Amino acid sequence: MKIGFIVRKDCTRCANIVRRIVEILPSDWEVIYDREAARMLNRKGNSIESMEADILITVGGDGSVLRSLQLAKGPVLGINMGSLGFLSEVEIGEVESSVYKLIKGNYKVEETMKLRLTINGTQTIDSTNEVVLHSSKIAKIRKFRLFVDGTFFDSTTSDGVIVATPIGSTSYSFSAGGPILYPTLDAMVVTYLAPFRSRSRPLVIPSSQEINLRIFGKKQSCDLIVDGQEQFAVDENDDIRITVSPEKARFVTFRNSFYERIREKLIRNVVN
């Protein structure tokens, strides 16, 4: 078994957790580290892009999980050192028990959809959560047109547009009023950010269809943000297309139900 560790930058506590996990792992398991973890643990490090393992353990927050899914190869087990940590399977008090489950093989790997973003015919990077098209200037709304499979569907004036995967429907899209999609659904959700007209509502689109976003008007500069990690400048002249990627995001989980995660992460204050 080959285990890779990816940690949040300048997080000493994250490095200490990695150190403790390595002490528990069987001695015949191979261990590799990203450069940040290696620097703090005085080990040999690897670029995240070159890392490939049977399981990638990230210690940090959802940003660390998303970065690992974008750049490294292997299913990801997230240990949450942030706040919500929806994509992180393990909380800080569950680290040791989770590692023992890992050693015993008491886990499963789940696959979820990724989105593929193409700008002017050039493929960029895939997203696990969402692609956000947003005004590049604060307090300046933009006009957007939405086409589905080449057919005009809607136009709106808003701060931006979110196109999310089912797993991403629990993130930014959810905060903007979008629905939660079960992670294995073959669908995408389009959610508007602060739409000027109240008739604009989130839209669920089959994964087999292509979404084309166009910015309408002159000097309408915007930014495309992928999973909060990568950013591209675009304007009214650019052709923006979003489809389902052939690649999958893979997560290591100990849970039996997605609804357990929803309850734990998003409905913490429910009284039974």
N, C-alpha and C positions, 0 to 999 in steps of 0.2 A: 504494500500500500504506500502510495506517495501522497504526502500532505504538503500543501503550500500555504504560507501565511502572508496575508496582506493587511497592513495596519494603517490607521489614521496618522497623518503626519504630526510629529512632535507630541505624541501621546505616550507618556511614560507608563501610565497605567495599562495601556494596550499592550506594550512590550512585556510588562510583568505577567499579564494573562497568558501571552504566548509562551513565556518561559515556563509557567506552571503546566500548561498543556503538554509541552514537549517532555516534561518530567514524567507525565502519566503515560504517554504513548509507548507502545511496544518498541523495544530497542532495534528490531529489524525493519521498522517502518522508515522510509526515506522522508526527510524533511527538507524543504526549500523555503527561502524567505525572499520577500521583496526587499528592495534596497533600504527602505525606511525601517523595517523591522530589523534587518541585518545590522544597520548602523547602530541601533540602540542595544542590540544583543551581542555585538562584536562577532558577527558571523559573516559568511560570504553571502552576498546579495545578488539578486537577479532583477532585471527590468520586468515590470508587470507584463509587458507585451510578450516576453519570452517564457512566461510561466505556464506550465501545463502539469496538472496533477489529477489524481483520482478524486480528491476533495480539496477545494480552496477554502480555507478558514479566514474570514475577514473579521477584524476587531476594530470597531469604530461605530459608524452609523449607516444609514441607508446609502449615503454617498459613497462609502467604501464598497458596499455591495454592488452598486451600479457601476463603479469604476472597474471592479473585478470582472463583472459580466461583459463589459465592453471590450476589455483589453486582454484578459487572461483566458485560459482554456481549462474547463472543468466545472463541475457542479459546485455551487457556493453555499457554505454554511456561515451565516452571519451571526456574530456576537455583538449585541447592542451596547454601545457606550454612549449613545446619543440620547434623544428624548423619546420620540414615538417609536422609531425603529420598526416600521411595519414589515420591511423586507428581511429583518434580522430575526432569525429563529430563536436565538438563545439570549435570555437576560443574564445579567451579571451573576446572580445567585444560582444559576443553573449550569454554570460552566463545567464543573467536574462531573456531575451526573450525566451531562450530555456527551462528554468525551467518552465515558464508559459505555454509553449506548452506541457510540460510533465504533468503538473497539469491538463490541459484540455483534456489530452489524444490524442493530435494531434501528434502522432508519430507512427512508425511501427517498428517491430522487424524483422530483416533479418538474415537468417541463411547461413553460408558459410562452406565450406569443411574444415576438419582437416586431417592431415596425422598421421599415426601410424608408429612409428619406432620400429623395433625389431632387437636386436643384439644377435646372437647365440641362437635364439629361445626365448629370454626373452624380453617381452614387456617393453618399457621404458615409455616415456611421449608423449602425442600428441602435434603436432605443428599446429599453425594457419597460419603462414607465410611460413616457409621453414625448411628443414633439409639440413645442409651444411656439406659435407665431405671435409676436408681441410688438407693439409700438416701441421704437427705439428712443422715444422722447417721453419723459414723464408728463402725465396729464394731457397727452395728445392722442385722441382716439383716431382710429383708422377705419377705412371701409374695406371689407373683405367679401369675396365671392367664393361660394363653395360649389364645386362640381363633383358629382359622384359617377364614376364610370363614363366620363365625358359629357354627362348631362347636367346642365345648370340646375341647382337645387335651391339655393338661398343666397341672399346678400344681407349683410348686417354691418352696423357701425358699432365698434367696441374697442376695448383695450387690446384684445387679442383673441386667438383661437387655440384651443387645446385639442389635440388628437391623442387619445390614450388607449393603451392596451387594457385587457381585463384586469391584470394585476395593477396597472397604473391608474385604473379607475378609482382606487382607494387613496390616491395621492392628491396632486394639484387639482385634477378634474373634480374630485369629490369636494374639495374646499370651495370650488367655484359653483357647486350645486349640481354636479353630474351624478348619475346613478352608479351604484356599485355593481360590477359585472362579475359573475362567477369566473374564476381564473381559467377554466378549461373551455369557456365559450369561444366560438369562432366569430368574434365581433370586435369592432372598435367603437369608441364613443367620442363624439365631437361635442365639445363644451365651449361656450363663448365666455369671455372674461368681461364682466360689467357691460353687457349689451345695452345700447341706447334704447332699443325698442323691447318692450316686455314680451312680445310674441316670440322672440328668439329663445328656443329651448334646446336642451341637449338632444343629440341624435345618435342612435345606435345603428351602426352600418355593418353589414356582413363582411367578414374578412376576405371574401373572394373579390371584393370591389376595390377600385382605386379612388383615393381622395385627391382632388386637385384644388389647392388653395391659391387664390389670386388676390393681389392687393390692387384696389381700384383708386384712381386719382393720380395727381402729379405730386412729386416730392413726398411720397409716403414711405419713408424709410422705416424698416422693421428689423427685428432680430429673430432668427430661428434658434431655439435652444433645445438641445437634445438631452433629456434626462438631467437637466441642470448641470451638465458637464461640459458640453461643447456648444459653441455659439457661432452662427453664420449671419453676416449682414446681407439683407435682401431689400428689394424695393419693387415698385410696380412693374418693372420689366422682367422680373424673374418668374420662372415656371416651377412651382413647388408641388411635388407629387409624393404621396405617402401610400405605401402598400404594406402588406404583411411580408416580413422577411422569411426566407427559408430556414434561417437559423433560429434556435430556441434558447431561451434563458432557462438554466437548470438550477434548481434549489434543493438543498438537502433539508429534509424536514423530519420531525419526530411526531408530528400531529397526525390525527386520523381525519380531520375535517378542516376545510377552509373556514367554516363558520366559527370554529374555536379561535382562530386568529382574529377574525372580525370582532368577536366579543372581547377578547383580551386587549386588542389595540385600539379599537374605535368606540367601544361602548363600555368603557371602564366603570362608569358610575351608575349602571343599570341596577335597580333594586329588585330582587326577585320576590 
